[in-house]
């Protein structure tokens, strides 16, 4: 399967599954959660990458050890990244009710092996271990499947330019601030931007901003996900409001607004809605 993010986004809305699709006894950021997401229509899975004491790349959101693993650790070992690979292998995720599950952590290599040729992979926290992550991606021959993002800081652009100039890159923008022009001049595979906004009528939340990036051949990524309801990532058009108000107000608004990539925690529900309403695929 040939991967070309811009080509695929011109054909359909790219559904990005935030940490896979999880719920009940199946935790996020596991191979099983990723498999479910892909089977439910995700074009892309998002993975959080960190590094063990032995230098192995593992999948787990940083600082989520207590929440996702019920891990407190021995004296002075508050982070699992102080552990050996063997110790990490013995850990298990907890479920929604914080009971332990049968699901272990997986390594970045295991994810790349499993999903090579199957979907795009958004590698979060790339800048924390850029050389190791870039080396793994190249060793697996998966440069065309990978997407990385970062906040709009010069030092992070420098990291991407040094270690992964070929990989699809999107800055995460709360305001534009000249980032678009700077990235066009860089040796970076700048394919578009992720936008975060409270007000759909201001700044990067406007249709004018989307149109400006599209006119320059760039994609625009929006988030239906919610970390904290007090902090809206897409002006209130979210997974939450897709269920509590209407899917037209949530996912439908994001699709009609012209976003090329939408990240969700409810892959199947959003995919079914977009396909049933004729919003998933671009009209030729």
NORMO-V633617 format. One record per residue. N is the residue number from 0. OMEGA is omega in whole degrees, 0 to 359 (* if undefined). BURIAL is b if it has 16 or more other C-alpha atoms within 10 Angstrom, else e. Layout:
n=N omega=OMEGA burial=BURIAL
n=N omega=OMEGA burial=BURIAL
This chain:
n=0 omega=179 burial=e
n=1 omega=181 burial=e
n=2 omega=176 burial=b
n=3 omega=189 burial=e
n=4 omega=180 burial=b
n=5 omega=179 burial=b
n=6 omega=183 burial=e
n=7 omega=179 burial=e
n=8 omega=176 burial=b
n=9 omega=181 burial=e
n=10 omega=184 burial=e
n=11 omega=171 burial=b
n=12 omega=178 burial=b
n=13 omega=178 burial=b
n=14 omega=179 burial=b
n=15 omega=182 burial=b
n=16 omega=182 burial=b
n=17 omega=182 burial=b
n=18 omega=184 burial=b
n=19 omega=174 burial=b
n=20 omega=188 burial=b
n=21 omega=179 burial=b
n=22 omega=181 burial=e
n=23 omega=181 burial=e
n=24 omega=183 burial=b
n=25 omega=184 burial=b
n=26 omega=176 burial=b
n=27 omega=176 burial=b
n=28 omega=174 burial=b
n=29 omega=177 burial=b
n=30 omega=181 burial=b
n=31 omega=178 burial=b
n=32 omega=178 burial=b
n=33 omega=179 burial=b
n=34 omega=179 burial=b
n=35 omega=181 burial=b
n=36 omega=181 burial=b
n=37 omega=180 burial=b
n=38 omega=181 burial=e
n=39 omega=172 burial=b
n=40 omega=179 burial=b
n=41 omega=172 burial=b
n=42 omega=187 burial=b
n=43 omega=172 burial=b
n=44 omega=179 burial=b
n=45 omega=181 burial=b
n=46 omega=177 burial=b
n=47 omega=188 burial=b
n=48 omega=174 burial=b
n=49 omega=188 burial=b
n=50 omega=180 burial=b
n=51 omega=178 burial=b
n=52 omega=180 burial=e
n=53 omega=178 burial=e
n=54 omega=178 burial=e
n=55 omega=178 burial=b
n=56 omega=181 burial=b
n=57 omega=179 burial=b
n=58 omega=173 burial=b
n=59 omega=178 burial=b
n=60 omega=179 burial=b
n=61 omega=177 burial=e
n=62 omega=178 burial=e
n=63 omega=184 burial=e
n=64 omega=182 burial=b
n=65 omega=184 burial=e
n=66 omega=186 burial=e
n=67 omega=184 burial=b
n=68 omega=187 burial=b
n=69 omega=186 burial=b
n=70 omega=173 burial=b
n=71 omega=174 burial=e
n=72 omega=176 burial=e
n=73 omega=181 burial=e
n=74 omega=176 burial=e
n=75 omega=182 burial=e
n=76 omega=185 burial=e
n=77 omega=179 burial=e
n=78 omega=178 burial=b
n=79 omega=181 burial=b
n=80 omega=170 burial=b
n=81 omega=184 burial=b
n=82 omega=174 burial=b
n=83 omega=178 burial=e
n=84 omega=179 burial=b
n=85 omega=178 burial=e
n=86 omega=179 burial=e
n=87 omega=179 burial=b
n=88 omega=183 burial=e
n=89 omega=181 burial=e
n=90 omega=177 burial=b
n=91 omega=176 burial=b
n=92 omega=169 burial=b
n=93 omega=181 burial=b
n=94 omega=183 burial=b
n=95 omega=180 burial=e
n=96 omega=177 burial=e
n=97 omega=168 burial=e
n=98 omega=181 burial=e
n=99 omega=178 burial=b
n=100 omega=176 burial=b
n=101 omega=190 burial=e
n=102 omega=178 burial=b
n=103 omega=170 burial=b
n=104 omega=175 burial=b
n=105 omega=178 burial=b
n=106 omega=176 burial=b
n=107 omega=178 burial=b
n=108 omega=180 burial=b
n=109 omega=177 burial=e
n=110 omega=180 burial=b
n=111 omega=177 burial=b
n=112 omega=187 burial=e
n=113 omega=189 burial=e
n=114 omega=175 burial=b
n=115 omega=179 burial=e
n=116 omega=187 burial=e
n=117 omega=183 burial=e
n=118 omega=171 burial=b
n=119 omega=179 burial=b
n=120 omega=174 burial=b
n=121 omega=182 burial=b
n=122 omega=179 burial=b
n=123 omega=181 burial=b
n=124 omega=181 burial=b
n=125 omega=187 burial=b
n=126 omega=181 burial=b
n=127 omega=178 burial=e
n=128 omega=191 burial=e
n=129 omega=183 burial=b
n=130 omega=182 burial=b
n=131 omega=180 burial=e
n=132 omega=179 burial=b
n=133 omega=179 burial=b
n=134 omega=180 burial=e
n=135 omega=180 burial=b
n=136 omega=180 burial=b
n=137 omega=180 burial=e
n=138 omega=179 burial=e
n=139 omega=181 burial=e
n=140 omega=188 burial=e
n=141 omega=181 burial=b
n=142 omega=184 burial=b
n=143 omega=181 burial=b
n=144 omega=191 burial=b
n=145 omega=173 burial=b
n=146 omega=175 burial=b
n=147 omega=179 burial=b
n=148 omega=174 burial=b
n=149 omega=171 burial=b
n=150 omega=187 burial=e
n=151 omega=180 burial=b
n=152 omega=183 burial=e
n=153 omega=183 burial=e
n=154 omega=177 burial=e
n=155 omega=173 burial=b
n=156 omega=178 burial=b
n=157 omega=181 burial=b
n=158 omega=179 burial=b
n=159 omega=181 burial=b
n=160 omega=182 burial=b
n=161 omega=190 burial=e
n=162 omega=185 burial=b
n=163 omega=182 burial=b
n=164 omega=182 burial=b
n=165 omega=187 burial=e
n=166 omega=177 burial=b
n=167 omega=184 burial=b
n=168 omega=175 burial=b
n=169 omega=171 burial=b
n=170 omega=177 burial=b
n=171 omega=190 burial=b
n=172 omega=167 burial=b
n=173 omega=171 burial=b
n=174 omega=188 burial=e
n=175 omega=172 burial=b
n=176 omega=177 burial=e
n=177 omega=183 burial=e
n=178 omega=183 burial=b
n=179 omega=181 burial=b
n=180 omega=179 burial=e
n=181 omega=183 burial=e
n=182 omega=177 burial=b
n=183 omega=181 burial=e
n=184 omega=183 burial=e
n=185 omega=173 burial=e
n=186 omega=181 burial=e
n=187 omega=178 burial=b
n=188 omega=183 burial=b
n=189 omega=185 burial=b
n=190 omega=181 burial=b
n=191 omega=184 burial=b
n=192 omega=168 burial=b
n=193 omega=181 burial=b
n=194 omega=179 burial=b
n=195 omega=185 burial=b
n=196 omega=175 burial=b
n=197 omega=186 burial=b
n=198 omega=182 burial=e
n=199 omega=182 burial=e
n=200 omega=182 burial=e
n=201 omega=170 burial=e
n=202 omega=185 burial=b
n=203 omega=177 burial=b
n=204 omega=186 burial=b
n=205 omega=175 burial=e
n=206 omega=179 burial=e
n=207 omega=179 burial=e
n=208 omega=177 burial=b
n=209 omega=182 burial=b
n=210 omega=180 burial=b
n=211 omega=178 burial=e
n=212 omega=178 burial=b
n=213 omega=179 burial=b
n=214 omega=178 burial=e
n=215 omega=177 burial=e
n=216 omega=182 burial=e
n=217 omega=177 burial=b
n=218 omega=176 burial=b
n=219 omega=183 burial=b
n=220 omega=175 burial=b
n=221 omega=183 burial=b
n=222 omega=169 burial=b
n=223 omega=183 burial=b
n=224 omega=177 burial=b
n=225 omega=172 burial=b
n=226 omega=182 burial=e
n=227 omega=187 burial=e
n=228 omega=178 burial=e
n=229 omega=181 burial=e
n=230 omega=181 burial=e
n=231 omega=182 burial=b
n=232 omega=181 burial=b
n=233 omega=174 burial=b
n=234 omega=179 burial=b
n=235 omega=178 burial=b
n=236 omega=196 burial=b
n=237 omega=170 burial=b
n=238 omega=182 burial=b
n=239 omega=184 burial=b
n=240 omega=174 burial=b
n=241 omega=178 burial=b
n=242 omega=188 burial=e
n=243 omega=176 burial=e
n=244 omega=173 burial=e
n=245 omega=177 burial=e
n=246 omega=177 burial=b
n=247 omega=180 burial=b
n=248 omega=181 burial=b
n=249 omega=184 burial=b
n=250 omega=181 burial=b
n=251 omega=179 burial=b
n=252 omega=180 burial=e
n=253 omega=179 burial=b
n=254 omega=182 burial=b
n=255 omega=180 burial=e
n=256 omega=177 burial=e
n=257 omega=179 burial=b
n=258 omega=183 burial=b
n=259 omega=181 burial=b
n=260 omega=177 burial=b
n=261 omega=179 burial=b
n=262 omega=185 burial=b
n=263 omega=171 burial=b
n=264 omega=184 burial=b
n=265 omega=188 burial=b
n=266 omega=186 burial=b
n=267 omega=181 burial=b
n=268 omega=180 burial=b
n=269 omega=180 burial=b
n=270 omega=180 burial=b
n=271 omega=180 burial=e
n=272 omega=183 burial=b
n=273 omega=181 burial=b
n=274 omega=181 burial=e
n=275 omega=180 burial=e
n=276 omega=180 burial=e
n=277 omega=182 burial=e
n=278 omega=186 burial=b
n=279 omega=187 burial=b
n=280 omega=183 burial=e
n=281 omega=175 burial=e
n=282 omega=181 burial=e
n=283 omega=* burial=e
